[in-house]
Amino acid sequence: MEPAAAHDEDNAPSEPVRELRKAQRRVLGVLVEKALTTPEYYPLTLKAVTAGCNQKSNRDPVTSFSEEQVLETLDELRELGLAAVVHTESGRTARYRHYMRHRYSFTEPQLAILTELLLRGRQTPGELRARASRMVAIENLDQLRDALAGLVEQGYAQTSGPLERRGVEIDHTFYPMSEGRTPLHDTGAGPAEEPATLELEQRARAPFAAAARPSPASEGTLEELRRESRELREEIEALRDEFRALDQRFEELRRDLGG
C-alpha cells in the first residue's frame, strides 16, 4: 500500500508556477530525478533530498545545502503545490514527493528534459538527450526536438536558435526576474568555429581552391559531419557524467548497507 500524501495540493495556486528560486529548482529537480531513476527509494527522506541536492555529479553548480535549508525549500514547494509530504505507516519518518504531473501537462520526455535543465542549466541537444535518457527513453534527436518544441511553445523552455542548428543551446524559463538572468537569443548565424579549427580547415583547403570550388552539396555534407561529430562528443561527455553518477550512487548504497 502506497503511503498517504498530505493534501498540500488542495491549497495550491491554480495557475502554473512560472518562476522558481535556485534552491527551489534544485530541490524540485532532485525529487523528479529520483522518482524516475530510483523509484524503489521514492518518496525521499529529508536526508536523501539533501544528499541529492549536494551530489557532485550531474549538478551545476555543485551546492552544499544544509538539511534546514532543504526543509525550508520543501515547505515553499508545498505552498506552491509542487511538492507534498508523505506520511509512512510507521509515522516516524516524513518523506517528500513532487507534484509536477499534477500541475503541468508535460509528457514524460518533456518532464525528464526539464528536470535536467533544472539540475544543470543550459545544454546542447546532444547533452540533453544523453542525460535525460537516464530517466525516460529518448530514442533519437528528432524525438528530443519534438519534445523541446512543445516546451518552447508552452513557454517553459528557450533556445539560442532553431533546434536543428548546430551548437544550439537550450535552457528552462523558470528563472525569476530578480536573478537578472540573460535570456537565450537567436544569434542568427549559429556558433562560430573555434579559431584553431577554422585555420586548419583553411590551410587544408588552400591547395585545392584554385583547381575547383567545393560544390554546395559537398559543403552541406561537411557541415552535417561536423554537426554529428560535435553531438557525438557531447553525448560521450554526458555518458561520462552518467557513469560518475552511477558510481556515486553505488558508493551511497554501499554506505547505507554498512559496507
N, C-alpha and C positions, 0 to 999 in steps of 0.2 A: 504493500500500500504506500502510495506516494505521500510524503509529509505535506501537511496543510500549510498553505501560504497565508500570511496575514492579508487582509483586504486593503492593501495600500493603494491599489489602483482605483478604488471607489472615489477617492478624493483627488484624483489626479487631474491636471489640466486637460480640457477637451481638445485643444489644439496641439498638433505635434510639436515637440520641442525642437527648436532650430539652433540653439546656442548652448554650448557646454564648456565649462571651465576645464583647464588642463587636467586637474585631478579627476574630475567627473568623466572625462573622455578615457582616461587610463583605467579607472575602476570599471566603467561600463564595458570597455573593450575586453578586459580580463574576464568578466562574467560571461560574455558571449563566447569568447575563445575557448574557455574551459568547458562550457556546456557542449560545444561542438567537438572538441578534441579528446576530452576525458569525461564523458558523461557519467561514468561509474563513480566519480568523486564530486558530482554536482547534485544539488546546490553546494555552495562553498562556505566553509567556515571563515570567520574574520581573518584568522591566521593564514588560510590558503589564499584569500583575496590579496592580502598584503604581500605574500611571497610572490604571487603572480604579477603584481604591480612592479615589484623591485627586481624581477629576474633580469639577468644581463643579456639574454638572447631574445631576438625578435622584439626589442623595445627601443624606441628612440624618442626622447632621451632616456637614459637609464636613471631611475629615481631611487630615493631612499625614504619612502613614506613610513611613518610610524603607524601602528595599529589604531591609535587615536585619530590620526588624520584620515585613515581609510574609513573608519566607522562614521566619522562626521560626513564624509563624502557619500557613503552609502545612505545615510539619512537624507541627504539632499536629493539623491536619485530617487529615493522612495517618495519624497514630496512631489517630484516631477512625474511620478508614475512610470519610471523606467526600471525600477528595481523593487524587490519585496523581500521581507524577512520570512523565513520558513521555520516553523516550529516542528522539531522532530518528536517522535513518540515519547522519548525519554524526557524531553523538555529541558535537557541540561545544556545543549549547545545550539545557539542560533545559527542558522545558515541563510545564505543570500542567493537570490536568483535574479535574472534580468527579465524585463517585460517588453523587450524590443518588438517581439512578434505581436504583442497586444496593441502597441502604439503606432506601428508603421505597417505598410503593406509590402514590405520588401520580399523578394524571392530569396531562397536560401543562398544562391551565389551572391546576390546583392548584399545580404547580411554579412557574409564572410568577407567580401571586399571592403565594406565599410568598417568592419572590425579591424582589419589590417591597417586601414588608413588611420583609425583612431589610435592604434598602438604605435604606429611608426611615422605617420605623416605622409607627405607626398612621395610617390613612387612611380616608376615606369610600368607599362603594361606587363612586361616580362617578369618583373619583380612581383607585381601584384598576383599574377596568375600562379606562380610557383608558391608563394606564401599563403594565399587564400585557399589553394588546393589542399592544404593541410586540414582544412575544416570541412570544405564541401568540394566535391568533384567539379572541376572546370576543365573540360576536355581540350580546349584549344583557345587561341587568342580571339577567334571570332565570337565564341561564346562569352568570353570576358568582355569584349567590346559591346556586345548586345546588352549585357547586364549593366555596364557602365553608362551606356547611352540612356537607359531608363533612370539611373540615379541622377544623371546630369539634367534630364528633362524635369525631374521632380524637384531639382534644386538642392540635392544633398551631396553632389559631387561637382568638381570643377576640373577643367583641363587647361593645359597650356596651348592647345591647338587641336586640330582634328585627330580623332582617336587612331586613324590609320597612319598618321605621320610618324616617321622615325624619331625616336627620342622624346616623344610627348610625355608630359608628366601629369599625374592625376592626384587630386587631394580631396578631402572632405570639405564641407562648408559649415561645420559646427563651431568655427572659431567665433567667439564674442567680439564685438567691436572694441572692447576695452583692451584686447591683446594687440591691436594695431597690426594684425597680420595682413601682408600684402597679397591680394588675390592673384591667382594664376591668370595669365592673359595670353592671348594668341600672339606669338611673335611674328607670324606672317610668313616666315621662310624656313622654319624648323631650326634645330640647333646647328651651330657651326661645327665644322670638323675641327678636331684638335690640330694646332699648327704643325706639329711634327708629322702627323699622319698626312696632312694636306701637302706638305713639302715633299714627302717621299713619293706620293702619288704623282705630283707634277714632274719630278725627276724621272720616274718610271715611264711616263707618257712622252716625255720630250723627244726621244729619238724617233718616235713614230708620228709625231704631229705633222711633219712636212709631207709624209707619204700618204697618209689618209686620216681623215677626221672620223672619230668613232660615231657610229650611227646612233640615232635616238634609241633604237631597240637595245643596243649593247649597253648604252648608258643606263637605261632602265633596269637591265639585268644586274649591272654592277651595284646600283643603288639598293636593289632588292636583296642582294647578297650581303651588303653591308648591314642592312637593317636586320636580317636574320642572324648575322653574326653577333650584333650587339644584343639582340634579345636572348640568344643562347648564353652569352656571357652573364646577362642579368639573371637568367634562370639558374645557372650554376651557382652564382653567389647566393641566391635565395635558398637553394637547396643546402648550401653550406650552413646558412643560418638555421635551417630546419634541423639538420643533424646536431648542431650545437644545442638547440632547444631540447631535442630528444635526449641528448647526453645529460643535460641538466635535470630533466625530468627523471631519468634513471637514478641520478645521484639523490634526488629528493625522495624517491621511493625507497632507495637503499637506507637512507637515514631514518625514514618513518618506520621501516621494518627492524631498525636497530642493528643494521649491518655495519 
